[in-house]
């Protein structure tokens, strides 16, 4: 119960300060991370939790699924087609370059063998712009940039999983079962499309109508069923979540619009809970055991590898330079890396602790840097309206008399 109480207190404080956070470099994500570190074993000891506790993995898994399902509903099929040229470059070129770019310094600076170094690269390849909500969630930021970051993060979580499993098996000297991984990916995509498609088609029958106040629960029910179906069939839940959200937005935009406020609140709640627990896992002992080379790898992954990989993948595109640099910078590490890092920790490979420590430090640095720079960058990207546009204020005609207040 102490964990529940701590979550409620921190959430109340964060909500109360959210107005300040929206206007400054302070962020609610950073508040939860710092609160977790303060209340965890390395601080006051209020939250006593271990990385191998099943609740940690389940919570991160649910948070990632919820975020992807909600984000997918902002990327319907026409939007995916329109923005695929940029997103395809980020996924097909930028993501592999990031894996290699992280693996090389991990091999030379930390001393990991190549399979383990590549495993670290695969774990840190996915991005999560939910930590850069001031970019992805603002209407005054160019749509093509928001769409690029949203689609990239929605798909690279699931696409990174096969590489994580392959390198994990290689590092453990076990068979990687490529066929099984391919089937899980395909099954996740099939379930993610089929389940919401069948429901959306059924909703077109006249006999099936929902009260307006309950309409938001329809997509929620789809998400719950899909999450359970993926775990029962061993399908890839992350690819399924994003595919389901996109399919629902394509076939039933009204349902997606009704779910959006609820989905945003659910994803925020699960995200904050996962961040509090993750922050509690970051202890001074864990940080002090990390070598100087390890710190260098974490910094390079955020400041050099991601920006360079993204810029290379966007060469000869029509994306303006300012938006290109923004897309290169905003590659925050999030829940996918948490989940995959926990997989590595629980796998028992020789350097599992080192891999998890590197992942934890990189994610923590990413949250601090990206969540504290989203507001300034969003302001820099804002396009001011022309002077001749209406301001929204009421203008009286010359012969119009002011109305009486009484």
N, C-alpha and C positions, 0 to 999 in steps of 0.2 A: 504493500500500500504506500510505502514511502516514495516509490517511483511515481505512482499515480498522483500523489499529493504534490510532488516536485514538478511534475508536468503541468498540473493545473495552475500552480503559482507562477511558473515561468511563462506560461501562455497568457495569463492575465497581465503580467508585467509587459510582455511583448506587444499584446494588443493595445495596451494603454499608451505605449511608446511608438506604435506603428505610424502615427501621423508625423512624428519627428523623423522616423526612419525613412519615410517616403521622400523627404526633402533633403536628406543628408546622406553621408557615406555610411551611417549606421544602418544595419540591416537586421531583420528579425531572425534570419538564418544564422547570422553571426552571434546574436544574443543566445540562441538555444545551444549553439556549439560551446560558447564560453560558459554558459550555465551548467552544461553537462560536465565540462572539465572541472569546474569549481565544486560541484556537488559529488563528483565521482571519487574513486579510491585515491586519486592523486591529490584531492583537495580536502573537503570536509568529511568525506566518507558517507554521505547520506545515501548515495546510490552505489550499491555494491554489486557489480555485474562483471562477468567474465566474457571474453570474446567468443568462447565456445558454448556459451549459453544458447540453447535453441531459440529462445525468444528474440535474441538479437538478429539472427538470420531471418526469422519469420517476419519480424517488424520491417526490416529493410526490404524484404521481398514484397510485402504488401504495399509499402510506400512507393516502391518503384513501379509496381503494376498500376496503382491508382494514378500516379502522375502520367504514365504513358497512355493510359486509357483516356484521361482527360485531354491531354495534348493532342492525341490522335483526332479528336473531334474538332480541332481547329485546322485540320489538314484533310479536307475532302478530296475526292478523286480529281476534280478539275484543278484544285490548288496544287496537288502533287504533280500533275502533268505540266502545269505551267512553270513550276519551280524545279523540275527534276534535273534540268541541265546543270544548275548550280549544286543542288543537293547530291546528285550523282557523282559529281567531281569530289565533293567533300567525303563521301562514303567510299568511292572506288579508289581514290588516290590519297586523299588526306589521311584517312584512317590507317591504311598500311604504313604510310610514312611515319605516322605517330608511333606505331608499334615498334618499328625499327629504330626510330629516333630515341625512344626511351631505353630500348634494349642495349644499345651500344654503350652509353655511359654506365648503365647498370653492370655491364660485363667488365669494363675497364676500371671504373671507380669504386665499385662495391665488391667485385670479385665473384659475382654470381656466374654459374656456368651458363652456356648459351640457351638451353631449354628453359631454365628458370628466369633468365633475363628477358627472353621473349614472352614468357608468361607474365612477367611484370608489365611489359609493354602492352600486352593484350588487355590486362586488367585496367590499365590507365588510359586506354584508347577511347572508351565511351565518354560522351559529354552529357551534361545535364544543365541546360539553361534555365531550369526552374530557380537556380540560385542567381540568375540575372533577370529576374522578373521585370525589372524596370526597362529592359530592352525588349523582351519577347511579348510582354503584356501591354505595351503602350501603342495606341493607335497612331500617335504622331511620329513613331519610328517607321521608316520605309517598310512597306509590306514585304518586298522581296527579301530583305535582310531578316525580318522576323520569321518568314517562311523557311528560309535557308537553315537558320539555327534550330527551328522547331522540328523540321523533318529530319535533319541530321541527327539530333539527339534522340528522336523517337525511334529511329531505325538502327542506329549503331549499337544500342544496348543489346538487342537481340543478335545482331550480326557478330558482335565480339565474343559471344558465348562459345561458339564452336572453336575459336582459336584458344580461348581459355582452357577448354576441356582437352584439346589436343596437346598443348604445351604442358598442361598439368600431368597428363598421362605420360608424356615423354620424360618429364622431370622425375616422375616416380618409377620410370622403367616399366610401365604397364602398357597394354595395348590400348590405343586411342579410340577404337570403334568409330571410325569416320562415318560408316553407314548409319549407325544409330544416331549420331549427331545430326546428320542430314535429314533423317526421318523426323526427328524432334522439331527441327526448324520448319520443315514442310507441314507437319501436323499443326504446329502453332499458327502458321499462316492460314491454313485451311479452316481451323476452328475460329480464328479471328475474323474471317470473312463470312463463314457459313452461319454461325450463331446469330449475329446481329442482322444478317440479311434475311434469314427466315423469320425472325421476330418482326422486322420492319415490314415485310410483305404481309405477315399476318395482321399487323395493325391497320392495314388498308381495308380489311373487312369491316362492313358497317356494324356488325354485332360487337366488335371489339373497340370500345371507346373508353377513355380514361378521364376522370374528373381533372379539371385544370390544376388543382392543388396537388394532385398525385402524379402528374405527368413526368416530373423529374425522377420519380422512383423507377420508371420503366427502364431507362438506360442503366440505372444503378443495379437493377435485377440482372440485366444482361452481363454487367461486369462481374457480379458475384458468381453467376453460373459459369462464366468463362474461366474465371480464376480456379474454381473447383475442378472444372473439366480438364484444364491444362495439367493440374497436379495429379489427377487420377490417370491420365493417359501419358504423362511424362512429355507433353508437348511444351515447346518453348513459350513460357507465359508472357515474356516481354514483347516478342514479335507479335504474339496474339493480341496483346492489349492495344498496341498502337494500331494494328490492322483493324481491330474491332471498332475503335473510336473513329477511324477514317471511314470505314464502311457505313457506320450509323449516320455520320454527318452527310455522306453522299446520298443515302437512300431516304433518310428522314431528317431533314434539317430542322424541322420544328422540334422534334424530340431532343436533338442535340442542343438546341438553343435553350430549351427548358432545363436541361440538365446542367448547363454550363455554370451557373452560380453555385449549385450544390457540389458539382465536381471540383470546382476551384477550392471550396471550403474543405472538402474531404482530402484532396491532395495536399493542401496546406497543413491540415491536422496530422496526417500520417507522416509528412515530411518533417514536421517539427518534432514529433515523437522520436523518429529515427535519429534526428540530429542530436537530441538530448542524450539518447543512449550512446550514440557514437562518440559524442564529446566525453562521456564518462569513461570510455575505453582509453582515451588519450591521457596517459599518466606521465609524470616527470621521469619515472624509471624507464618507460618505453622511449621517451624522447632522448634521454641521456645515453642510452645504449646505441643510438644511431651514430654511425661514423660520419666524419666530415664529407666523405665521398657520398654517403647516403643523402645528406642534406643537399649536396650539389645536384644529385640526380633529381630530387624533388623540385628544386628551383628551376633546373633546366627543362624539366617536363612541362612546367607552366609557362615560363618566360621565353623559352627558345623553341622547344620541339613543336608544341601546338601551333604557335604563330607561324613558324617557318613552313610546317606541313600544309597548313590551310592556305597560306599565300601562294605556295607552289601549285596547289590544286586549283586555284582561282586565276592562274595566269591566262591571259588572253580572253578574259570574260568581260562583259559590259558592265559589271558591277563597279560603281564609282570607287575611287581609291579610299575615301573615308569609310565607306561601308565595308570595303574589303578588309581594312585594318581592324574594324570593329569585330567582324566575323572571325578574324584570326585570333584576336585577344580573348573573346568570350568562348572558351572551351572548358568550362568548369567541370571538375570531377565530382561525381555525386553518387547516387544510390547504387547504380550498376557496379561501380568500382568497389563500394562497400560490400555488396553481396559477393562479388567475385573474389575480393580479398579474404572474406571469411571462408569461402570454399578452399582457397589455398591454405589458410591457417589450419583448417580441419582435415586437410588431405594427408598430413604427416610427411610431406616431402622434406628433404634435409634442411632447406633454408626457408621453411614456412614462416617462422617468426620474423625473419629479416624481410621477407616479401610483405607481410602484413604491416610491419612497422613503416616500410617505405610507402605503402599505399595510404596508411593512416596519416602520415605527415604530409603527403602530397595533397590529399583531400582537404586537410585542415588549412594548409596554405592557400589552396584554391578558393575555399569558401571565404577566407579573410580577404584575399585580393579581388576576387570577382564580385563578391556581394558588396564590397565597399567602393567599387568603381562603376557600378551599373548606372547609378543616378547621374553622375557627372557626364558619362559618355552619352546617355540618353538626351541630356540637355544639349550637348554639342551636336547631336544628330538632328535635333528638332528643326523642322523647316517652318520659318515664320510665314504666316499668310500675307498675301499682297495687301497693300494699304487700302485698296478699294473694296475689300470684302466686308460684309456686314459684321459688326462686332457682337451681335446678339442682344444689344440693348434696344429698348423701345424708343423709336424716334417719332415725335409728333409732327403732323403736317402743320403748315403755317397757320391754318385756321382751326386747328384742333385745340380744344380747351382742356386743361388739366381736370382730371376727375376728382370729385370730392372724396375725402377720406371717410366721410361719414355716410 
